[in-house]
């Protein structure tokens, strides 16, 4: 096995670790998950989806700073965000509402954070489906436009976290600060580069 392959498997395994630990505890030692394991797993999966989204968005700013360690794994990290978001959704549907369609529709209508969570997942689904290399070639310039929706997704996920009763204010503020930093860097960079390009064309 080459060093490149070994690194890939290390990142892959570390990214899967939160899921593997949760699955092990739920199967063999559910008491460690507290009184309501489903709630703990639901919250954990949702937060890991957001964390991987943040890590994915951090790849470009880090690359611009000369830190390229995560760049080769950006697609994988983005797909892990979708994986944990899908896990979050499955736990909600199976463990929280027991596939009760009436409860699901009622939640969509009465709880805004459920609606935002579903919208976020649908957008992540589109991003996951269009992430393979053959889709990049097929969509060409439109691929960039489609993946710009990542910014909308992370904002929707943050609002979803903020609105849900299980999220603490500290967590929401911390994640919000990270999002503001990552998006602010991009906005600042575009504004500065835009001014430089405009000045050079005069």
N, C-alpha and C positions, 0 to 999 in steps of 0.2 A: 504494500500500500504506500502511495506517495505521500509526502508531507502535506500537499494540497488537499488530498482526499481525507487524510487524518484530521486536519483542521476542520474540514467540512463536517465530519462526523462528530467532532467535539462540540461544535456550535449547535448542531442538530440535537444532540443528546442533552446538552445543557438547556436548550429551549424547551425540550419535552419534559424536563425534570419536574416542574410544578404539577403537570398533569399526572405523571407517574407516581409522585408522592401522594397526591390527593386520591388517586385510584387505589393505591395500596392501603392508605388509612381507612378509606371508605369500606374496602373489602375485608380487611383483617383487624382494624382497630378503630371503629367508628366513634368510640367514646372520646377520642382525642380531638374530634371535630366539634365537640360540644353537644348541647341538647338537641339542636336542629342541624344535622349534617348537611341537609339539602341547602339550607340558607348559607352556610359557610362556604360550600362548594360553589354556589351560585355567585356569591360576592367575589370569591377568589378568581374564578374564571373570567368574570367581567373586568376585574382590575388587571389581570395579566393580558387581556386583549388590549387594554389601553396602554399598558407598559410597553408591549411589543410595537404598538403603533408609534409611540414616542421614540423608541429606539430606532425604528425604521426612518422616521423623519429626522433623527439626529445624524444619520449617515452622511448626508450632503454637507451640512455645516462642519462636521468633523473632518471630512475630506478636504474642504476648503482651508482648514487649519493645518493640513498636512497629516492628519490622523486617518489612515485608510484601513485600519484593521477590520472594521465592520463592513466596509463597502462591498466586498465580494459576496457577502451573505445577505444583502439587503432584500432581495426577493424572498429568500427563505424566511427572514424575520417578519416581513409583511404577511406572508402566508400563515405564519404562526399566530399573528394577530387575528386573522380570520378564523383559524382553528379554535382559538380560545373564545372568540366571540360566538362561534357556532356551538361550542361546549356550553357556554353561558345560556344560550337560547334553548338548547336541549334540556338542560337542568331545569330551566323555568317551565318548559312545556311538560316534561315528564315528572319531575320531582316536586314542582311547586303547584301546578294547576291540574296535574294528572290528565293531560290532554282533553280537558273540558273546554269545548269550543265556546260555550256560553260565557264562561269565566274569561276566556281569552278576549272575546269581543267586548265584554264589559270593561276589562282592563284597558283595552285600546281606546275606548270612548271616555273613560273616567280618569285614567292615569296618564298624563302627558309623557312621563318618562318611559312608559312602555312603548308608546307610539314612536318616540324618538329612538329608542333602542332598536326597534324593528326596522326603522328607516336606515339607521346606521348599518345594521347587518346586511340589508339589501344592497347598499352601496359597497360594502366590503365584499359581498358576493361578486358584484360586477368587477371589482378590482382583482379579485382572485382568479376569476375566469379569464381575464385579459392579461394576466401576468406572464404566461409562458412565452418563450421567444418567438414562436410561430405567430402568436397573436400580435406581438410588437410589430412584426414584419407586415402582417395583414392590415393592421389599423394605420400604420405609418404615422403621419403627423397627428392623426386623431387620437393615437394612444396617449400622447402627452396630455391632451385635453381631458380624456377620460380619467387619467390618474391625478389630475388636478383636484378631483373630488375628494382626495385624501384629506385635504385641509378642511373641507366641510364635514367629513366623517369625524375627525378628531374633535371638532367643536361640538358636534351632536353627541358624541360619546361623553364628553365632559359635562354637558348640560344634563344628560341622562344620569350621570353619577351624582351631580349636584342635587337634582330633584328627588332622587330616591331616598327614602327614609333611612336605609341602612348605611348610607355614606356619611362619614363624619365631615365636619366643616374643614378640619385640618387637611384631610386627604384631598378634598375638592380644591382647596386653595393651593396646595402643593402641586397638584397636577395642572391646575390652571396657570401657575407661574411657569412651569416647564413648557406648556403649550405657547404661552405668550412669548417666551424666549425664543423658541424654535420658529414660530411664525413671524415674530418681530425681526429676527435676523434676515429672513427672506424679504420682508417688506423693505427694510432698510437697505439691503443690498440692491434690490431692484431700483429703489429711488435714487441711490447714489450712482449706480451704473447708468441709469437713464439720464441723469444730469450730465455725466461725463460724456456719454455718447452724443447728447444734444450739443454740448459745448464744442466737441471735436468736429462736428459737422458744420459749425458756423464759419 
